[in-house]
Amino acid sequence: MSTLTQEWTEKLAAWRSSGSSIAAWCRQNGEGYHRFLYWRRRLEGSQSAPSGRFVELTLGPGRSALRLECNGVYLHVDYGFDPGLLSDILSLLKKV
């Protein structure tokens, strides 16, 4: 593995563990957004979920909330949320 590949593997791991959006992480770490996307696509390849599809998310130990971002829309879901309300919100967002 090249030094650059190792460096970006570590950066992707740091981004994942940060809980930040890609844009926020790039700003905080002085990385270019499009360069980040290039390396993410290059290193993860087909491991990434296809765009526009749902993936199952599980909360890790010590996590009590989930923050989702899609095309500039942020959704913060606290522990103990109302699944019916979340379903209604997602249905509404699908129509936009």
PDB file as gemmi writes it, atoms N, CA and C in Angstrom:
CRYST1    1.000    1.000    1.000  90.00  90.00  90.00 P 1                      
ATOM      1  N   MET A   1       0.854  -1.175   0.000  1.00  0.00           N  
ATOM      2  CA  MET A   1       0.000   0.000   0.000  1.00  0.00           C  
ATOM      3  C   MET A   1       0.897   1.234   0.000  1.00  0.00           C  
ATOM      4  N   SER A   2       0.609   2.169  -0.895  1.00  0.00           N  
ATOM      5  CA  SER A   2       1.416   3.386  -0.978  1.00  0.00           C  
ATOM      6  C   SER A   2       1.166   4.285   0.235  1.00  0.00           C  
ATOM      7  N   THR A   3       2.089   5.193   0.443  1.00  0.00           N  
ATOM      8  CA  THR A   3       1.969   6.125   1.564  1.00  0.00           C  
ATOM      9  C   THR A   3       0.705   6.971   1.431  1.00  0.00           C  
ATOM     10  N   LEU A   4       0.417   7.421   0.210  1.00  0.00           N  
ATOM     11  CA  LEU A   4      -0.771   8.237  -0.026  1.00  0.00           C  
ATOM     12  C   LEU A   4      -2.057   7.444   0.234  1.00  0.00           C  
ATOM     13  N   THR A   5      -2.067   6.187  -0.206  1.00  0.00           N  
ATOM     14  CA  THR A   5      -3.234   5.335   0.031  1.00  0.00           C  
ATOM     15  C   THR A   5      -3.436   5.116   1.524  1.00  0.00           C  
ATOM     16  N   GLN A   6      -2.358   4.872   2.241  1.00  0.00           N  
ATOM     17  CA  GLN A   6      -2.443   4.680   3.693  1.00  0.00           C  
ATOM     18  C   GLN A   6      -2.934   5.957   4.373  1.00  0.00           C  
ATOM     19  N   GLU A   7      -2.420   7.094   3.928  1.00  0.00           N  
ATOM     20  CA  GLU A   7      -2.831   8.376   4.498  1.00  0.00           C  
ATOM     21  C   GLU A   7      -4.330   8.605   4.327  1.00  0.00           C  
ATOM     22  N   TRP A   8      -4.853   8.317   3.137  1.00  0.00           N  
ATOM     23  CA  TRP A   8      -6.279   8.536   2.895  1.00  0.00           C  
ATOM     24  C   TRP A   8      -7.145   7.472   3.567  1.00  0.00           C  
ATOM     25  N   THR A   9      -6.631   6.285   3.736  1.00  0.00           N  
ATOM     26  CA  THR A   9      -7.360   5.261   4.503  1.00  0.00           C  
ATOM     27  C   THR A   9      -7.552   5.746   5.940  1.00  0.00           C  
ATOM     28  N   GLU A  10      -6.511   6.346   6.501  1.00  0.00           N  
ATOM     29  CA  GLU A  10      -6.583   6.879   7.862  1.00  0.00           C  
ATOM     30  C   GLU A  10      -7.518   8.095   7.939  1.00  0.00           C  
ATOM     31  N   LYS A  11      -7.487   8.941   6.905  1.00  0.00           N  
ATOM     32  CA  LYS A  11      -8.363  10.111   6.892  1.00  0.00           C  
ATOM     33  C   LYS A  11      -9.831   9.688   6.808  1.00  0.00           C  
ATOM     34  N   LEU A  12     -10.123   8.685   5.994  1.00  0.00           N  
ATOM     35  CA  LEU A  12     -11.503   8.196   5.902  1.00  0.00           C  
ATOM     36  C   LEU A  12     -11.966   7.615   7.234  1.00  0.00           C  
ATOM     37  N   ALA A  13     -11.093   6.906   7.915  1.00  0.00           N  
ATOM     38  CA  ALA A  13     -11.442   6.352   9.225  1.00  0.00           C  
ATOM     39  C   ALA A  13     -11.693   7.472  10.234  1.00  0.00           C  
ATOM     40  N   ALA A  14     -10.866   8.517  10.171  1.00  0.00           N  
ATOM     41  CA  ALA A  14     -11.043   9.661  11.081  1.00  0.00           C  
ATOM     42  C   ALA A  14     -12.364  10.365  10.807  1.00  0.00           C  
ATOM     43  N   TRP A  15     -12.713  10.517   9.522  1.00  0.00           N  
ATOM     44  CA  TRP A  15     -13.987  11.149   9.165  1.00  0.00           C  
ATOM     45  C   TRP A  15     -15.160  10.329   9.709  1.00  0.00           C  
ATOM     46  N   ARG A  16     -15.114   9.007   9.490  1.00  0.00           N  
ATOM     47  CA  ARG A  16     -16.217   8.144   9.958  1.00  0.00           C  
ATOM     48  C   ARG A  16     -16.406   8.251  11.468  1.00  0.00           C  
ATOM     49  N   SER A  17     -15.319   8.241  12.198  1.00  0.00           N  
ATOM     50  CA  SER A  17     -15.427   8.264  13.659  1.00  0.00           C  
ATOM     51  C   SER A  17     -15.792   9.651  14.191  1.00  0.00           C  
ATOM     52  N   SER A  18     -15.655  10.686  13.353  1.00  0.00           N  
ATOM     53  CA  SER A  18     -15.944  12.046  13.812  1.00  0.00           C  
ATOM     54  C   SER A  18     -17.439  12.325  13.937  1.00  0.00           C  
ATOM     55  N   GLY A  19     -18.246  11.637  13.120  1.00  0.00           N  
ATOM     56  CA  GLY A  19     -19.680  11.917  13.111  1.00  0.00           C  
ATOM     57  C   GLY A  19     -20.037  13.163  12.318  1.00  0.00           C  
ATOM     58  N   SER A  20     -19.055  13.798  11.693  1.00  0.00           N  
ATOM     59  CA  SER A  20     -19.286  15.011  10.909  1.00  0.00           C  
ATOM     60  C   SER A  20     -19.686  14.663   9.484  1.00  0.00           C  
ATOM     61  N   SER A  21     -20.317  15.609   8.826  1.00  0.00           N  
ATOM     62  CA  SER A  21     -20.574  15.447   7.396  1.00  0.00           C  
ATOM     63  C   SER A  21     -19.233  15.551   6.678  1.00  0.00           C  
ATOM     64  N   ILE A  22     -19.201  15.119   5.424  1.00  0.00           N  
ATOM     65  CA  ILE A  22     -17.958  15.196   4.656  1.00  0.00           C  
ATOM     66  C   ILE A  22     -17.518  16.653   4.531  1.00  0.00           C  
ATOM     67  N   ALA A  23     -18.458  17.527   4.192  1.00  0.00           N  
ATOM     68  CA  ALA A  23     -18.118  18.939   4.006  1.00  0.00           C  
ATOM     69  C   ALA A  23     -17.544  19.552   5.291  1.00  0.00           C  
ATOM     70  N   ALA A  24     -18.185  19.272   6.416  1.00  0.00           N  
ATOM     71  CA  ALA A  24     -17.706  19.823   7.689  1.00  0.00           C  
ATOM     72  C   ALA A  24     -16.332  19.261   8.042  1.00  0.00           C  
ATOM     73  N   TRP A  25     -16.140  17.965   7.844  1.00  0.00           N  
ATOM     74  CA  TRP A  25     -14.846  17.352   8.157  1.00  0.00           C  
ATOM     75  C   TRP A  25     -13.742  17.955   7.282  1.00  0.00           C  
ATOM     76  N   CYS A  26     -14.030  18.137   6.007  1.00  0.00           N  
ATOM     77  CA  CYS A  26     -13.034  18.714   5.098  1.00  0.00           C  
ATOM     78  C   CYS A  26     -12.653  20.130   5.525  1.00  0.00           C  
ATOM     79  N   ARG A  27     -13.641  20.934   5.897  1.00  0.00           N  
ATOM     80  CA  ARG A  27     -13.355  22.303   6.356  1.00  0.00           C  
ATOM     81  C   ARG A  27     -12.487  22.275   7.612  1.00  0.00           C  
ATOM     82  N   GLN A  28     -12.840  21.415   8.555  1.00  0.00           N  
ATOM     83  CA  GLN A  28     -12.119  21.347   9.829  1.00  0.00           C  
ATOM     84  C   GLN A  28     -10.697  20.823   9.668  1.00  0.00           C  
ATOM     85  N   ASN A  29     -10.465  20.023   8.623  1.00  0.00           N  
ATOM     86  CA  ASN A  29      -9.160  19.391   8.452  1.00  0.00           C  
ATOM     87  C   ASN A  29      -8.375  19.917   7.250  1.00  0.00           C  
ATOM     88  N   GLY A  30      -8.878  20.972   6.634  1.00  0.00           N  
ATOM     89  CA  GLY A  30      -8.157  21.598   5.538  1.00  0.00           C  
ATOM     90  C   GLY A  30      -8.006  20.724   4.298  1.00  0.00           C  
ATOM     91  N   GLU A  31      -8.992  19.866   4.053  1.00  0.00           N  
ATOM     92  CA  GLU A  31      -8.958  18.992   2.871  1.00  0.00           C  
ATOM     93  C   GLU A  31      -9.964  19.484   1.841  1.00  0.00           C  
ATOM     94  N   GLY A  32      -9.653  19.253   0.580  1.00  0.00           N  
ATOM     95  CA  GLY A  32     -10.571  19.606  -0.489  1.00  0.00           C  
ATOM     96  C   GLY A  32     -11.724  18.609  -0.556  1.00  0.00           C  
ATOM     97  N   TYR A  33     -12.929  19.136  -0.675  1.00  0.00           N  
ATOM     98  CA  TYR A  33     -14.129  18.297  -0.705  1.00  0.00           C  
ATOM     99  C   TYR A  33     -14.085  17.294  -1.861  1.00  0.00           C  
ATOM    100  N   HIS A  34     -13.771  17.758  -3.064  1.00  0.00           N  
ATOM    101  CA  HIS A  34     -13.769  16.868  -4.229  1.00  0.00           C  
ATOM    102  C   HIS A  34     -12.618  15.863  -4.171  1.00  0.00           C  
ATOM    103  N   ARG A  35     -11.504  16.278  -3.602  1.00  0.00           N  
ATOM    104  CA  ARG A  35     -10.396  15.337  -3.425  1.00  0.00           C  
ATOM    105  C   ARG A  35     -10.809  14.233  -2.448  1.00  0.00           C  
ATOM    106  N   PHE A  36     -11.489  14.636  -1.385  1.00  0.00           N  
ATOM    107  CA  PHE A  36     -11.985  13.654  -0.417  1.00  0.00           C  
ATOM    108  C   PHE A  36     -12.897  12.644  -1.113  1.00  0.00           C  
ATOM    109  N   LEU A  37     -13.856  13.143  -1.918  1.00  0.00           N  
ATOM    110  CA  LEU A  37     -14.777  12.250  -2.621  1.00  0.00           C  
ATOM    111  C   LEU A  37     -14.035  11.312  -3.570  1.00  0.00           C  
ATOM    112  N   TYR A  38     -13.004  11.830  -4.233  1.00  0.00           N  
ATOM    113  CA  TYR A  38     -12.199  11.002  -5.136  1.00  0.00           C  
ATOM    114  C   TYR A  38     -11.582   9.838  -4.363  1.00  0.00           C  
ATOM    115  N   TRP A  39     -10.933  10.148  -3.249  1.00  0.00           N  
ATOM    116  CA  TRP A  39     -10.268   9.093  -2.487  1.00  0.00           C  
ATOM    117  C   TRP A  39     -11.264   8.137  -1.846  1.00  0.00           C  
ATOM    118  N   ARG A  40     -12.382   8.642  -1.415  1.00  0.00           N  
ATOM    119  CA  ARG A  40     -13.414   7.763  -0.844  1.00  0.00           C  
ATOM    120  C   ARG A  40     -13.903   6.774  -1.895  1.00  0.00           C  
ATOM    121  N   ARG A  41     -14.184   7.293  -3.089  1.00  0.00           N  
ATOM    122  CA  ARG A  41     -14.642   6.427  -4.184  1.00  0.00           C  
ATOM    123  C   ARG A  41     -13.546   5.433  -4.584  1.00  0.00           C  
ATOM    124  N   ARG A  42     -12.324   5.912  -4.645  1.00  0.00           N  
ATOM    125  CA  ARG A  42     -11.209   5.056  -5.051  1.00  0.00           C  
ATOM    126  C   ARG A  42     -10.956   3.928  -4.045  1.00  0.00           C  
ATOM    127  N   LEU A  43     -10.986   4.256  -2.754  1.00  0.00           N  
ATOM    128  CA  LEU A  43     -10.651   3.258  -1.740  1.00  0.00           C  
ATOM    129  C   LEU A  43     -11.827   2.368  -1.353  1.00  0.00           C  
ATOM    130  N   GLU A  44     -13.026   2.902  -1.393  1.00  0.00           N  
ATOM    131  CA  GLU A  44     -14.181   2.101  -1.000  1.00  0.00           C  
ATOM    132  C   GLU A  44     -14.829   1.413  -2.190  1.00  0.00           C  
ATOM    133  N   GLY A  45     -14.663   1.981  -3.366  1.00  0.00           N  
ATOM    134  CA  GLY A  45     -15.208   1.375  -4.573  1.00  0.00           C  
ATOM    135  C   GLY A  45     -16.651   0.967  -4.419  1.00  0.00           C  
ATOM    136  N   SER A  46     -16.939  -0.291  -4.637  1.00  0.00           N  
ATOM    137  CA  SER A  46     -18.316  -0.795  -4.596  1.00  0.00           C  
ATOM    138  C   SER A  46     -18.809  -1.024  -3.171  1.00  0.00           C  
ATOM    139  N   GLN A  47     -17.978  -0.758  -2.170  1.00  0.00           N  
ATOM    140  CA  GLN A  47     -18.421  -0.935  -0.784  1.00  0.00           C  
ATOM    141  C   GLN A  47     -19.436   0.125  -0.390  1.00  0.00           C  
ATOM    142  N   SER A  48     -19.399   1.287  -1.055  1.00  0.00           N  
ATOM    143  CA  SER A  48     -20.335   2.357  -0.732  1.00  0.00           C  
ATOM    144  C   SER A  48     -21.724   1.984  -1.218  1.00  0.00           C  
ATOM    145  N   ALA A  49     -22.721   2.442  -0.493  1.00  0.00           N  
ATOM    146  CA  ALA A  49     -24.097   2.202  -0.908  1.00  0.00           C  
ATOM    147  C   ALA A  49     -24.392   3.030  -2.155  1.00  0.00           C  
ATOM    148  N   PRO A  50     -25.118   2.486  -3.093  1.00  0.00           N  
ATOM    149  CA  PRO A  50     -25.479   3.251  -4.277  1.00  0.00           C  
ATOM    150  C   PRO A  50     -26.296   4.483  -3.898  1.00  0.00           C  
ATOM    151  N   SER A  51     -26.128   5.544  -4.660  1.00  0.00           N  
ATOM    152  CA  SER A  51     -26.841   6.781  -4.390  1.00  0.00           C  
ATOM    153  C   SER A  51     -28.348   6.565  -4.480  1.00  0.00           C  
ATOM    154  N   GLY A  52     -29.086   7.193  -3.544  1.00  0.00           N  
ATOM    155  CA  GLY A  52     -30.530   7.114  -3.581  1.00  0.00           C  
ATOM    156  C   GLY A  52     -31.108   5.848  -2.976  1.00  0.00           C  
ATOM    157  N   ARG A  53     -30.306   5.055  -2.307  1.00  0.00           N  
ATOM    158  CA  ARG A  53     -30.795   3.821  -1.697  1.00  0.00           C  
ATOM    159  C   ARG A  53     -30.697   3.924  -0.183  1.00  0.00           C  
ATOM    160  N   PHE A  54     -31.555   3.190   0.496  1.00  0.00           N  
ATOM    161  CA  PHE A  54     -31.505   3.158   1.948  1.00  0.00           C  
ATOM    162  C   PHE A  54     -30.523   2.095   2.412  1.00  0.00           C  
ATOM    163  N   VAL A  55     -29.839   2.382   3.480  1.00  0.00           N  
ATOM    164  CA  VAL A  55     -28.952   1.410   4.108  1.00  0.00           C  
ATOM    165  C   VAL A  55     -29.338   1.321   5.579  1.00  0.00           C  
ATOM    166  N   GLU A  56     -29.102   0.172   6.175  1.00  0.00           N  
ATOM    167  CA  GLU A  56     -29.421  -0.010   7.590  1.00  0.00           C  
ATOM    168  C   GLU A  56     -28.324   0.628   8.429  1.00  0.00           C  
ATOM    169  N   LEU A  57     -28.720   1.409   9.426  1.00  0.00           N  
ATOM    170  CA  LEU A  57     -27.774   2.047  10.327  1.00  0.00           C  
ATOM    171  C   LEU A  57     -28.009   1.531  11.737  1.00  0.00           C  
ATOM    172  N   THR A  58     -26.938   1.290  12.445  1.00  0.00           N  
ATOM    173  CA  THR A  58     -27.047   0.912  13.848  1.00  0.00           C  
ATOM    174  C   THR A  58     -26.193   1.872  14.662  1.00  0.00           C  
ATOM    175  N   LEU A  59     -26.658   2.192  15.852  1.00  0.00           N  
ATOM    176  CA  LEU A  59     -25.910   3.085  16.723  1.00  0.00           C  
ATOM    177  C   LEU A  59     -24.878   2.289  17.504  1.00  0.00           C  
ATOM    178  N   GLY A  60     -23.669   2.819  17.556  1.00  0.00           N  
ATOM    179  CA  GLY A  60     -22.606   2.169  18.301  1.00  0.00           C  
ATOM    180  C   GLY A  60     -22.734   2.439  19.783  1.00  0.00           C  
ATOM    181  N   PRO A  61     -21.900   1.791  20.577  1.00  0.00           N  
ATOM    182  CA  PRO A  61     -21.945   2.001  22.030  1.00  0.00           C  
ATOM    183  C   PRO A  61     -21.677   3.469  22.374  1.00  0.00           C  
ATOM    184  N   GLY A  62     -22.436   3.982  23.298  1.00  0.00           N  
ATOM    185  CA  GLY A  62     -22.259   5.355  23.743  1.00  0.00           C  
ATOM    186  C   GLY A  62     -22.905   6.384  22.835  1.00  0.00           C  
ATOM    187  N   ARG A  63     -23.529   5.962  21.770  1.00  0.00           N  
ATOM    188  CA  ARG A  63     -24.194   6.898  20.856  1.00  0.00           C  
ATOM    189  C   ARG A  63     -25.672   6.950  21.209  1.00  0.00           C  
ATOM    190  N   SER A  64     -26.194   8.142  21.346  1.00  0.00           N  
ATOM    191  CA  SER A  64     -27.602   8.253  21.706  1.00  0.00           C  
ATOM    192  C   SER A  64     -28.414   9.000  20.661  1.00  0.00           C  
ATOM    193  N   ALA A  65     -27.773   9.413  19.590  1.00  0.00           N  
ATOM    194  CA  ALA A  65     -28.496  10.149  18.560  1.00  0.00           C  
ATOM    195  C   ALA A  65     -27.886   9.837  17.208  1.00  0.00           C  
ATOM    196  N   LEU A  66     -28.638  10.141  16.181  1.00  0.00           N  
ATOM    197  CA  LEU A  66     -28.200   9.902  14.817  1.00  0.00           C  
ATOM    198  C   LEU A  66     -28.452  11.175  14.027  1.00  0.00           C  
ATOM    199  N   ARG A  67     -27.463  11.603  13.253  1.00  0.00           N  
ATOM    200  CA  ARG A  67     -27.606  12.788  12.416  1.00  0.00           C  
ATOM    201  C   ARG A  67     -27.449  12.356  10.966  1.00  0.00           C  
ATOM    202  N   LEU A  68     -28.447  12.661  10.162  1.00  0.00           N  
ATOM    203  CA  LEU A  68     -28.431  12.295   8.751  1.00  0.00           C  
ATOM    204  C   LEU A  68     -28.312  13.558   7.905  1.00  0.00           C  
ATOM    205  N   GLU A  69     -27.584  13.449   6.799  1.00  0.00           N  
ATOM    206  CA  GLU A  69     -27.471  14.562   5.867  1.00  0.00           C  
ATOM    207  C   GLU A  69     -27.664  14.017   4.464  1.00  0.00           C  
ATOM    208  N   CYS A  70     -28.484  14.690   3.698  1.00  0.00           N  
ATOM    209  CA  CYS A  70     -28.698  14.309   2.301  1.00  0.00           C  
ATOM    210  C   CYS A  70     -28.978  15.567   1.493  1.00  0.00           C  
ATOM    211  N   ASN A  71     -28.096  15.880   0.580  1.00  0.00           N  
ATOM    212  CA  ASN A  71     -28.265  17.044  -0.288  1.00  0.00           C  
ATOM    213  C   ASN A  71     -28.550  18.328   0.488  1.00  0.00           C  
ATOM    214  N   GLY A  72     -27.819  18.534   1.560  1.00  0.00           N  
ATOM    215  CA  GLY A  72     -27.964  19.766   2.331  1.00  0.00           C  
ATOM    216  C   GLY A  72     -29.104  19.769   3.334  1.00  0.00           C  
ATOM    217  N   VAL A  73     -29.845  18.660   3.437  1.00  0.00           N  
ATOM    218  CA  VAL A  73     -30.917  18.547   4.427  1.00  0.00           C  
ATOM    219  C   VAL A  73     -30.379  17.731   5.598  1.00  0.00           C  
ATOM    220  N   TYR A  74     -30.475  18.294   6.797  1.00  0.00           N  
ATOM    221  CA  TYR A  74     -29.996  17.618   7.993  1.00  0.00           C  
ATOM    222  C   TYR A  74     -31.179  17.145   8.824  1.00  0.00           C  
ATOM    223  N   LEU A  75     -31.072  15.947   9.354  1.00  0.00           N  
ATOM    224  CA  LEU A  75     -32.117  15.392  10.205  1.00  0.00           C  
ATOM    225  C   LEU A  75     -31.438  14.789  11.429  1.00  0.00           C  
ATOM    226  N   HIS A  76     -31.786  15.292  12.607  1.00  0.00           N  
ATOM    227  CA  HIS A  76     -31.212  14.816  13.866  1.00  0.00           C  
ATOM    228  C   HIS A  76     -32.257  13.939  14.556  1.00  0.00           C  
ATOM    229  N   VAL A  77     -31.900  12.683  14.805  1.00  0.00           N  
ATOM    230  CA  VAL A  77     -32.831  11.732  15.418  1.00  0.00           C  
ATOM    231  C   VAL A  77     -32.276  11.346  16.786  1.00  0.00           C  
ATOM    232  N   ASP A  78     -32.988  11.740  17.834  1.00  0.00           N  
ATOM    233  CA  ASP A  78     -32.570  11.405  19.192  1.00  0.00           C  
ATOM    234  C   ASP A  78     -32.988   9.991  19.562  1.00  0.00           C  
ATOM    235  N   TYR A  79     -32.308   9.440  20.546  1.00  0.00           N  
ATOM    236  CA  TYR A  79     -32.668   8.140  21.102  1.00  0.00           C  
ATOM    237  C   TYR A  79     -34.102   8.229  21.610  1.00  0.00           C  
ATOM    238  N   GLY A  80     -34.895   7.203  21.347  1.00  0.00           N  
ATOM    239  CA  GLY A  80     -36.277   7.191  21.805  1.00  0.00           C  
ATOM    240  C   GLY A  80     -37.218   7.961  20.887  1.00  0.00           C  
ATOM    241  N   PHE A  81     -36.813   8.191  19.635  1.00  0.00           N  
ATOM    242  CA  PHE A  81     -37.633   8.944  18.687  1.00  0.00           C  
ATOM    243  C   PHE A  81     -38.938   8.219  18.386  1.00  0.00           C  
ATOM    244  N   ASP A  82     -39.883   8.948  17.817  1.00  0.00           N  
ATOM    245  CA  ASP A  82     -41.168   8.397  17.406  1.00  0.00           C  
ATOM    246  C   ASP A  82     -41.034   7.880  15.968  1.00  0.00           C  
ATOM    247  N   PRO A  83     -41.038   6.556  15.753  1.00  0.00           N  
ATOM    248  CA  PRO A  83     -40.857   6.010  14.403  1.00  0.00           C  
ATOM    249  C   PRO A  83     -41.925   6.480  13.416  1.00  0.00           C  
ATOM    250  N   GLY A  84     -43.148   6.689  13.872  1.00  0.00           N  
ATOM    251  CA  GLY A  84     -44.216   7.175  12.998  1.00  0.00           C  
ATOM    252  C   GLY A  84     -43.933   8.578  12.488  1.00  0.00           C  
ATOM    253  N   LEU A  85     -43.435   9.438  13.374  1.00  0.00           N  
ATOM    254  CA  LEU A  85     -43.093  10.800  12.984  1.00  0.00           C  
ATOM    255  C   LEU A  85     -41.931  10.789  11.983  1.00  0.00           C  
ATOM    256  N   LEU A  86     -40.925   9.958  12.237  1.00  0.00           N  
ATOM    257  CA  LEU A  86     -39.796   9.849  11.304  1.00  0.00           C  
ATOM    258  C   LEU A  86     -40.279   9.375   9.940  1.00  0.00           C  
ATOM    259  N   SER A  87     -41.169   8.415   9.918  1.00  0.00           N  
ATOM    260  CA  SER A  87     -41.724   7.916   8.657  1.00  0.00           C  
ATOM    261  C   SER A  87     -42.456   9.023   7.904  1.00  0.00           C  
ATOM    262  N   ASP A  88     -43.233   9.819   8.629  1.00  0.00           N  
ATOM    263  CA  ASP A  88     -43.949  10.938   8.012  1.00  0.00           C  
ATOM    264  C   ASP A  88     -42.978  11.966   7.429  1.00  0.00           C  
ATOM    265  N   ILE A  89     -41.922  12.266   8.171  1.00  0.00           N  
ATOM    266  CA  ILE A  89     -40.925  13.235   7.703  1.00  0.00           C  
ATOM    267  C   ILE A  89     -40.225  12.720   6.444  1.00  0.00           C  
ATOM    268  N   LEU A  90     -39.830  11.454   6.449  1.00  0.00           N  
ATOM    269  CA  LEU A  90     -39.152  10.887   5.288  1.00  0.00           C  
ATOM    270  C   LEU A  90     -40.074  10.843   4.070  1.00  0.00           C  
ATOM    271  N   SER A  91     -41.336  10.548   4.292  1.00  0.00           N  
ATOM    272  CA  SER A  91     -42.316  10.546   3.180  1.00  0.00           C  
ATOM    273  C   SER A  91     -42.441  11.948   2.592  1.00  0.00           C  
ATOM    274  N   LEU A  92     -42.483  12.947   3.450  1.00  0.00           N  
ATOM    275  CA  LEU A  92     -42.582  14.322   2.992  1.00  0.00           C  
ATOM    276  C   LEU A  92     -41.330  14.721   2.209  1.00  0.00           C  
ATOM    277  N   LEU A  93     -40.158  14.354   2.709  1.00  0.00           N  
ATOM    278  CA  LEU A  93     -38.905  14.686   2.035  1.00  0.00           C  
ATOM    279  C   LEU A  93     -38.798  14.016   0.677  1.00  0.00           C  
ATOM    280  N   LYS A  94     -39.365  12.814   0.539  1.00  0.00           N  
ATOM    281  CA  LYS A  94     -39.331  12.119  -0.755  1.00  0.00           C  
ATOM    282  C   LYS A  94     -40.085  12.898  -1.824  1.00  0.00           C  
ATOM    283  N   LYS A  95     -41.108  13.644  -1.414  1.00  0.00           N  
ATOM    284  CA  LYS A  95     -41.932  14.388  -2.359  1.00  0.00           C  
ATOM    285  C   LYS A  95     -41.278  15.684  -2.820  1.00  0.00           C  
ATOM    286  N   VAL A  96     -40.300  16.143  -2.058  1.00  0.00           N  
ATOM    287  CA  VAL A  96     -39.651  17.445  -2.366  1.00  0.00           C  
ATOM    288  C   VAL A  96     -38.649  17.275  -3.484  1.00  0.00           C  
TER     289      VAL A  96                                                      
END                                                                             
